[in-house]
C-alpha cells in the first residue's frame, strides 16, 4: 500500500471522526501513547503487537514541550512532527495524534477506544489516575505488553554518549 505518512497525522477532532466510522463498521480501535523519541525495534514490535489486537491503531504522542517536561531539557532528540511522521510510516500505525500536556486523559475520553495498550513497565495501579478514569469510563479494555529487553530510548542515548566518550 502506498500512503503518505503525513496524511495520517491528525488533529484530535479528525481522529474522532475516523473513530466514529470504525465504530459504525464494527471495527475495533486500539490506542496507545508515549514519547517515541528515537524509534527502535522495541517500539516497532510493541506497535505491531498492539495493532494485532484490533482493526486500527492510533498512537497518541507527547508534544515536544510535554516530552521536555517528562524527560528533561535535552529531550526530545527528534521533534514532534518527525516523530509522528516516523510512526505514521509504520504499516501497523493507522493514525497519529500529537497531544499537549503531560497526560492524555482528554484524548482518551474523546476517542473512547475499544482497547488501550501500554508497555510492560506499567500496571493498572501505575497508570495516571485521570487517564485510567477516562479509559474505565469509556469501558476501554486495558492491555499491558512486555518490553523487549535491551531496547529503550534512554539506553540508546546513554550508549551513544558512552561511545562518544571513548
N, C-alpha and C positions, 0 to 999 in steps of 0.2 A: 504494500500500500504506500502510495506517495502522498504524504501530508506535510504541510508546513507547520513545524512546531510552534511558531509564533501565533498561529491561529488557535492553538489550544490553551493559551494563557488568557484567562478570562477574568473580568470583574465578577464579584460575588453575584450580582443580580443576573448576569448571563448564565453563570453556572447553575443558579437556582432554576432558571427556565429549562435548562437541559436536564436537570434533576426531575422536573415535572414530566418531561417527555419520557424519561426512563420509567417513571412510576406508572404512567398510562400504559406503557408497553409491558408492564410486569417484569421489568428488568431491575436487578439489584445494583445499587450504588455502594461502592466501597470507598471510604475516605481514610486518609492518613495525613499526618502533618509532621513538620520538622524543619530544620535549617537547611539540610542538604548542601552544605557549603562546598566541599570538594567531593564530587560524585565518585564513588568507588564501587567495587564489586559487592560489598555488603549492602549498599543501597540498592543496587540493581537486583540482587536476589530477593531482598525484602520486598521491593515493589512488585516483582514478578509474582511472588507468593501471595501478596495482598490482592493483586488483580485476579488470581485464580479463584478467589473466594466469591467473586461476583461478576457482573456483566460490564461494569465500567469502573475505572479507578480515578478518583480526583485526589490530587495532592495539594494540601494547603502548605505554603512555605512562608516562613518568617521573613518580613521585610528586613532590609539592611539595618535599620535602626533597632529593630527587635532583636536581631542576632547580636548586635553590639551590646545590648542590654543583658542578654543571656550569657554570652561567651566572652565578652571583654572588648576593649578598644581596638584590638588588632584583627578582629573578625567583623564581617565575613571576609574571606580571601577573595571570593567571587561575588560580584554584585547581584542583586535580586533578579534583574531581568535575565542575566546569563545563567543563573542557577535554574530559573523557571524554564528557560529555553532548553537546557540540557535535559531536565526531567521530561519535558514535553516531547523530546526527541526519542525517548524510550518507547518501544512498542507497547509496553504494559500500561503506560500512562495515557489517559484519555483527556484529562483536563488538569490545569494548574491554576490555583488562585493564590495570589500574594496577600498576606494579611498583615496589618499593622498591629502594634501591641505585642505583649509577650505571650498572650493566651488567645486561643481561637474559639472560645465558647459561643460568641455571636455567630460565627460562620458555621459551627457545628449545629447550632439550633436552626439556622436558616436552611441548611442543606438536608437535615433530618435523614442522614444516610441509613441504609439498611445494616451496614457493617462498618465498624471503625477498627483499624488495625494500628497497634503501637508496638514498638520494639521491646525485646525481651528484658531490658533493664527496668521496665515499668511493671507494676502490678495495679490492680484496681485501687488499692489504697494510696499508691503513689501518683495517680492521675490528679491533675489540678481539680479541685472541688467544683469550680464553675464549669469546666469542660465536662467533667463526669456528670454533673447535673443536667447539662444540655443533652448529653448522649442518652441518659436514662429517661429524660422527659420525652425524647423523640423515639424511645424504645429501640434504640440502635444496639445491635449485638456488638460486644467489645471482644476483640481477639488480640492476643499477645503472640508475637512471632519472635523466636530466639535470634540473637545476633550471630553472624558468622565470626568466629574468633579471629582476632588479628586485624580486623578492619574497623577503623573509626577515623574520622577526620582529624581529631586531636592527635591520635597516634601517628598518622601520616605527617602532620605538621611537625611533630616532635622529631620524627626520623629525618626529615629534611633539614631541620635545624642542626641535629647531631652530625649529619653528613657534611654540612657546610663548615662546622667547627673542626672537622677533620678527625 
